[in-house]
């Protein structure tokens, strides 16, 4: 059932897609925030790890620094098993800067240096701090479909994350990598 749900979400993401940016010129360091729902999947590259549904909500605050956005993200895997008969659905809070490297009409690519405060990799109930580097590809399907109003910001995303620190010593490189993919649904602000 989870595989079907993930497949449907990824398929929907590839056919709909979206990110938002503040379009009006604003004064001050922080510009108007954009709120985005990003349902999708998370696929760890660890041996034996399974692909899971990822519920993800993003607040993106464009900065006066060219091509830079500050993000705050809440994400969790509500259907993931914890290996002890329960659910591994503890939320993680991710935050940090995102820098847009390439921004074309139908796609964009960003790099991120993010901090994460989430469940420890040891499987106990403790939380830990992690630092990760991420490369984000966005396919601007709303633009490709010439959608109007808010739907012009729909996009499909694929994000490759590498956990640099915050994992127990001896963790192999392969076990530090994760692929997130799905659909970006702008929630606010709504365009007219």
Rosetta silent file (secondary structure, phi, psi, omega in degrees, C-alpha in Angstrom):
SEQUENCE: XXXXXXXXXXXXXXXXXXXXXXXXXXXXXXXXXXXXXXXXXXXXXXXXXXXXXXXXXXXXXXXXXXXXXXXXXXXXXXXXXXXXXXXXXXXXXXXXXXXXXXXXXXXXXXXXXXXXXXXXXXXXXXXXXXXXXXXXXXXXXXXXXXXXXXXXXXXXXXXXXXXXXXXXXXXXXXXXXXXXXXXXXXXXXXXX
SCORE:     score description
SCORE:     0.000 S_00000001
   1 L     0.000  -42.749  179.674    0.000    0.000    0.000 S_00000001
   2 H   -63.044  -38.902 -179.891    2.827    2.397    0.888 S_00000001
   3 H   -63.663  -39.141  178.129    4.536    1.685   -2.445 S_00000001
   4 H   -64.023  -45.288  179.642    1.308    2.504   -4.296 S_00000001
   5 H   -61.079  -45.634  179.340    0.918    5.764   -2.358 S_00000001
   6 H   -63.010  -43.751  179.424    4.537    6.772   -3.039 S_00000001
   7 H   -61.452  -43.114  178.259    4.193    5.853   -6.730 S_00000001
   8 H   -63.384  -42.576 -179.994    1.003    7.913   -7.047 S_00000001
   9 H   -66.579  -41.874  178.360    2.601   10.913   -5.363 S_00000001
  10 H   -65.529  -41.785  177.642    5.733   10.765   -7.483 S_00000001
  11 H   -62.019  -45.567  177.577    3.631   10.363  -10.637 S_00000001
  12 H   -61.419  -39.783  178.515    1.436   13.305   -9.602 S_00000001
  13 H   -62.522  -38.091 -179.665    4.592   15.292   -8.862 S_00000001
  14 H   -75.275  -16.507  179.092    5.968   14.586  -12.298 S_00000001
  15 H  -104.748  -13.219 -178.652    2.739   15.709  -13.937 S_00000001
  16 L  -116.887  -69.172  174.034    1.922   18.758  -11.795 S_00000001
  17 E    66.660  154.050  168.157    4.939   20.256   -9.870 S_00000001
  18 L   169.333  138.312  169.543    5.911   23.858   -8.092 S_00000001
  19 L  -127.897  160.721 -178.320    7.958   26.363   -6.193 S_00000001
  20 L  -124.880  151.670  174.242    7.143   29.963   -5.430 S_00000001
  21 L  -137.458  147.143  173.732    9.148   33.154   -5.257 S_00000001
  22 L   -67.886  129.412 -174.851    8.174   36.597   -4.161 S_00000001
  23 L   -99.852  -26.018 -178.465    7.789   38.539   -7.394 S_00000001
  24 L   -81.006  149.798  175.050    7.347   42.091   -6.180 S_00000001
  25 L   -70.542  129.044 -179.016   10.346   44.209   -5.242 S_00000001
  26 L  -125.773  150.527  176.762   10.482   44.417   -1.463 S_00000001
  27 L   -98.429  158.186 -179.912   12.629   46.439    0.877 S_00000001
  28 L    98.486  168.924 -177.169   14.418   45.057    3.915 S_00000001
  29 L   -74.242  -43.822  179.161   16.529   41.960    4.476 S_00000001
  30 E   -97.149  133.967  178.222   13.636   39.490    4.764 S_00000001
  31 E  -103.078  179.377 -177.146   11.008   39.397    2.027 S_00000001
  32 E   -60.864  132.590 -179.031    7.477   37.957    2.122 S_00000001
  33 E   -73.242  157.177  175.018    7.454   34.259    3.063 S_00000001
  34 E  -122.313  135.180 -179.811    6.120   31.511    0.851 S_00000001
  35 E  -111.329  130.231 -172.526    4.463   28.425    2.343 S_00000001
  36 E  -134.691  134.925  169.477    4.726   25.131    0.453 S_00000001
  37 E   -95.688  134.903 -178.850    3.469   21.575    1.020 S_00000001
  38 L  -129.971   70.882  174.584    5.869   18.975   -0.402 S_00000001
  39 L   -66.789  145.575 -179.683    4.370   15.485   -0.226 S_00000001
  40 E   179.453 -153.439 -179.470    6.714   12.914   -1.669 S_00000001
  41 E  -127.874  156.317  174.476    9.027   10.045   -0.935 S_00000001
  42 E  -124.635  128.530 -177.718   12.326    9.613    0.852 S_00000001
  43 E  -124.563  101.240  175.130   14.714    6.940   -0.376 S_00000001
  44 E   -72.715  147.440  178.811   17.782    6.228    1.787 S_00000001
  45 L   -89.797    4.802  178.221   20.708    4.602   -0.021 S_00000001
  46 L   -64.076  145.571  176.814   21.459    2.404    3.013 S_00000001
  47 L   -62.266  127.502  177.928   21.467   -1.335    2.411 S_00000001
  48 L    83.146   -4.090  179.720   18.040   -2.747    3.270 S_00000001
  49 L   -76.504  147.688 -178.971   16.378    0.660    3.741 S_00000001
  50 L  -106.430  154.596  174.968   12.934    1.133    2.256 S_00000001
  51 L   -77.631  133.964 -176.278   11.427    4.047    0.372 S_00000001
  52 E  -128.927  156.446  172.115    8.835    5.819    2.511 S_00000001
  53 E   -67.635  137.798 -179.185    6.185    8.509    2.151 S_00000001
  54 E  -123.009  115.343  173.953    7.542   11.872    3.385 S_00000001
  55 E   -89.040  126.966 -171.351    5.183   14.571    4.657 S_00000001
  56 E  -144.218  130.740  177.971    7.016   17.883    4.339 S_00000001
  57 E  -127.946  131.344 -171.719    5.982   21.511    4.889 S_00000001
  58 E  -121.241  135.695  165.878    8.279   24.397    3.972 S_00000001
  59 E  -110.634  118.802 -179.342    8.403   28.074    4.895 S_00000001
  60 E  -113.530  124.421 -179.997   10.700   29.863    2.432 S_00000001
  61 E  -116.421  103.696  176.681   11.768   33.444    3.139 S_00000001
  62 E   -61.509  142.106 -179.946   13.563   35.105    0.230 S_00000001
  63 E  -106.817  164.464  177.338   16.420   37.340    1.386 S_00000001
  64 L   -72.130  -11.305  173.487   17.751   40.575   -0.042 S_00000001
  65 L   -73.430  123.816 -175.231   20.927   38.610   -0.865 S_00000001
  66 L   -52.062  130.843  175.482   20.587   37.772   -4.548 S_00000001
  67 L    64.394   19.983 -177.725   19.358   34.189   -5.223 S_00000001
  68 E  -118.901  135.799  179.594   19.303   33.292   -1.505 S_00000001
  69 E  -132.541  141.732  174.772   16.358   32.001    0.515 S_00000001
  70 E   -99.039  130.552 -178.763   16.119   30.984    4.159 S_00000001
  71 E  -120.297  149.443  169.989   13.996   27.856    4.752 S_00000001
  72 E  -129.175  125.287 -172.465   12.353   26.226    7.746 S_00000001
  73 E  -129.219  135.489  169.073   11.034   22.711    7.106 S_00000001
  74 E  -112.590  127.808  179.876    9.019   20.252    9.174 S_00000001
  75 E  -144.253  150.877  176.233    9.093   16.699    7.788 S_00000001
  76 E  -160.105  161.886  178.896    8.261   13.186    8.931 S_00000001
  77 L  -110.398   89.606 -171.079    7.540    9.720    7.570 S_00000001
  78 L   -64.647  -20.253 -176.603    4.094    8.925    9.029 S_00000001
  79 L  -108.828    2.478 -176.904    3.940    5.338    7.742 S_00000001
  80 L   -74.963  136.336  176.263    7.542    4.214    8.362 S_00000001
  81 E   -81.717  146.137  179.630    8.079    1.301   10.742 S_00000001
  82 L   -95.450    3.341  178.904   10.641    1.742   13.493 S_00000001
  83 L    87.119   -8.363 -179.758   11.637   -1.928   13.569 S_00000001
  84 L  -117.744   20.535  178.871   10.058   -2.494   16.981 S_00000001
  85 L    90.979   -4.437  178.933    6.450   -2.771   15.834 S_00000001
  86 L  -108.429 -169.072  179.617    5.727    0.961   16.046 S_00000001
  87 E  -105.412  139.403  177.123    5.903    3.878   13.658 S_00000001
  88 L   -94.079   63.536 -172.228    9.018    5.976   13.038 S_00000001
  89 L  -110.184   29.210  177.236    6.959    9.114   12.628 S_00000001
  90 L   -74.219  132.015 -178.727    8.854   11.610   14.781 S_00000001
  91 L   -72.544  154.075  173.391    9.119   14.970   13.034 S_00000001
  92 E  -119.872  144.582  175.997   12.414   16.587   12.086 S_00000001
  93 E  -109.186  124.328 -177.239   12.997   20.334   11.834 S_00000001
  94 E  -120.382  136.475 -177.318   15.340   21.394    9.021 S_00000001
  95 E  -152.016  153.199  177.223   16.551   24.961    8.534 S_00000001
  96 E   149.932 -175.971 -178.060   19.164   26.976    6.692 S_00000001
  97 E   -85.954  148.032  174.487   20.052   28.870    3.522 S_00000001
  98 E  -124.143  129.225 -179.477   19.263   27.796   -0.032 S_00000001
  99 E  -116.286  123.629  178.873   21.237   29.336   -2.903 S_00000001
 100 E   -80.758  119.150  178.385   19.850   29.212   -6.427 S_00000001
 101 E   -90.886  -43.978 -178.758   22.625   28.386   -8.906 S_00000001
 102 E  -132.062  130.158  179.822   20.595   27.993  -12.098 S_00000001
 103 E  -135.705   98.667 -179.901   17.108   29.354  -12.735 S_00000001
 104 L  -103.345  176.716 -177.470   15.694   28.681  -16.178 S_00000001
 105 L   -61.440  -39.930 -174.024   12.147   29.018  -17.493 S_00000001
 106 L  -112.015   -2.605  179.527   11.243   25.362  -16.916 S_00000001
 107 E  -157.419  162.673  176.074   13.732   24.178  -14.287 S_00000001
 108 E  -148.622  160.532  177.750   16.054   25.320  -11.530 S_00000001
 109 E  -136.790  127.700 -179.445   18.912   23.944   -9.430 S_00000001
 110 E  -121.276  156.878  169.514   19.743   24.999   -5.865 S_00000001
 111 E  -122.028  143.791 -175.630   22.403   24.063   -3.325 S_00000001
 112 E  -130.697  146.059  166.410   21.702   24.050    0.408 S_00000001
 113 E  -119.414  100.489 -169.513   23.701   23.893    3.611 S_00000001
 114 E  -115.146  149.394  172.844   21.065   22.788    6.104 S_00000001
 115 E  -105.294  141.651  179.348   20.892   21.971    9.785 S_00000001
 116 E  -128.828  135.653  173.467   18.486   19.276   10.941 S_00000001
 117 E  -118.278  106.136 -174.251   17.173   18.592   14.405 S_00000001
 118 E  -153.792 -175.147 -178.957   15.545   15.184   14.321 S_00000001
 119 E   -56.569  142.701  179.912   15.451   11.634   15.646 S_00000001
 120 L   -67.464  148.392 -179.777   18.836   10.083   16.331 S_00000001
 121 L   -69.821  -11.502 -178.515   20.163    7.545   13.827 S_00000001
 122 L   -78.077   -8.737  177.322   20.588    5.033   16.649 S_00000001
 123 L    88.847   -5.084  176.315   16.838    4.359   16.687 S_00000001
 124 L   -82.238 -177.651 -174.519   16.265    5.501   20.259 S_00000001
 125 L   -85.025    0.914 -179.938   13.904    8.341   21.096 S_00000001
 126 L   -70.254  152.242  173.417   16.670   10.942   21.429 S_00000001
 127 E  -103.401  155.041 -179.562   16.931   13.857   19.047 S_00000001
 128 E  -145.060  161.272  176.535   20.222   15.014   17.573 S_00000001
 129 E   -95.483  139.457  176.992   21.628   17.829   15.427 S_00000001
 130 E  -133.121  154.516  171.328   22.894   17.057   11.937 S_00000001
 131 E  -119.408  134.131  179.652   24.448   19.125    9.164 S_00000001
 132 E  -138.108  152.597  174.105   23.738   18.201    5.568 S_00000001
 133 E  -106.982  143.324 -174.588   24.507   19.379    2.069 S_00000001
 134 E  -141.649  143.514  171.235   21.794   19.162   -0.523 S_00000001
 135 E  -116.407  125.569 -173.997   21.365   19.621   -4.267 S_00000001
 136 E  -117.477  123.838  174.580   17.791   20.426   -5.343 S_00000001
 137 E  -108.632  132.310  179.458   16.403   20.054   -8.867 S_00000001
 138 E  -126.791  126.933  175.459   12.983   21.532   -9.603 S_00000001
 139 E  -100.273  113.069 -173.089   10.992   20.975  -12.786 S_00000001
 140 L   -81.909   77.266 -175.928    8.610   23.944  -13.157 S_00000001
 141 H   -69.879  -29.408  175.433    5.614   22.105  -14.578 S_00000001
 142 H   -60.380  -41.627  176.651    3.228   24.962  -13.778 S_00000001
 143 H   -68.134  -38.677 -179.502    5.261   27.163  -16.123 S_00000001
 144 H   -64.420  -30.951 -179.263    5.425   24.400  -18.714 S_00000001
 145 L   -92.436    3.008 -175.851    1.606   24.154  -18.689 S_00000001
 146 L    53.060   39.353 -179.898    1.175   27.954  -18.769 S_00000001
 147 L   -66.740  152.780 -179.102   -0.923   27.633  -15.616 S_00000001
 148 L  -104.720  165.602  179.341   -2.466   30.791  -14.201 S_00000001
 149 H    51.967 -139.140 -175.164   -2.524   32.224  -10.668 S_00000001
 150 H   -62.746  -31.102 -175.431   -1.005   30.095   -7.890 S_00000001
 151 H   -68.134  -12.626  175.989   -0.840   26.962  -10.037 S_00000001
 152 H   -67.627  -15.496 -178.975    1.883   28.570  -12.162 S_00000001
 153 H   -97.114    6.326  178.107    4.231   27.787   -9.256 S_00000001
 154 L   -66.490  144.446  175.532    3.638   24.023   -9.200 S_00000001
 155 E  -156.297  160.894  170.700    6.728   21.870   -9.628 S_00000001
 156 E  -100.734  145.635 -179.068    8.187   18.418   -9.234 S_00000001
 157 E  -130.005  153.387  169.649   11.339   18.129   -7.148 S_00000001
 158 E  -139.224  124.580 -176.721   14.245   15.766   -6.646 S_00000001
 159 E  -127.173  126.006  177.146   16.677   16.533   -3.822 S_00000001
 160 E  -103.096  119.876 -177.927   19.878   14.662   -3.104 S_00000001
 161 E  -115.805  141.781  176.638   21.021   15.080    0.515 S_00000001
 162 E  -126.973  119.735 -179.388   24.301   14.032    2.122 S_00000001
 163 E   -80.379  114.492 -177.074   24.562   14.044    5.929 S_00000001
 164 E   -82.809  -43.594 -177.483   27.968   15.525    6.787 S_00000001
 165 E  -143.164  163.215  177.531   27.819   15.345   10.577 S_00000001
 166 L   102.923    2.295  176.398   25.609   14.160   13.402 S_00000001
 167 L  -104.442  157.081  178.209   25.686   10.422   12.679 S_00000001
 168 L   -58.823  151.343  179.770   27.485    7.808   14.802 S_00000001
 169 L   -63.598  148.579  179.509   31.139    7.253   13.905 S_00000001
 170 L    90.493   -0.764  178.671   31.808    4.517   11.375 S_00000001
 171 L   -72.467  127.101 -178.456   28.751    5.243    9.217 S_00000001
 172 L   -71.514  158.385 -179.560   29.680    4.593    5.581 S_00000001
 173 H   -56.100  -42.237 -178.996   29.211    7.247    2.895 S_00000001
 174 H   -58.494  -34.835 -178.226   26.413    5.283    1.243 S_00000001
 175 H   -78.976   -4.658  179.327   24.453    5.343    4.506 S_00000001
 176 H   -97.322   -3.883 -173.882   24.683    9.145    4.649 S_00000001
 177 E  -103.550  142.158  179.926   22.841    9.719    1.341 S_00000001
 178 E  -141.872  141.869  173.988   19.107   10.251    0.823 S_00000001
 179 E  -113.598  122.858  174.832   16.988   11.081   -2.230 S_00000001
 180 E  -108.295  137.000  177.391   13.783   13.054   -1.680 S_00000001
 181 E  -146.196  154.281 -179.803   11.313   13.441   -4.534 S_00000001
 182 E   163.187 -148.484 -172.180    7.760   14.629   -4.921 S_00000001
 183 E  -122.484  134.943  174.403    5.503   17.546   -5.611 S_00000001
 184 E  -101.456  116.849 -179.350    5.737   21.165   -4.440 S_00000001
 185 E  -112.502  105.926  179.690    2.280   22.639   -3.808 S_00000001
 186 E   -64.279  130.613  179.439    2.339   26.363   -3.005 S_00000001
 187 E  -100.739  -38.821 -179.595   -0.065   27.129   -0.154 S_00000001
 188 E  -162.640  152.616   -1.101    0.436   30.885    0.278 S_00000001
 189 L   -78.774  151.015  176.684    0.640   33.606   -0.775 S_00000001
 190 L   -82.188  134.897  176.987   -1.976   33.149   -3.483 S_00000001
 191 L   -88.077  153.329  178.583   -1.403   35.088   -6.676 S_00000001
 192 L   -94.648    0.000    0.000   -4.263   36.875   -8.423 S_00000001
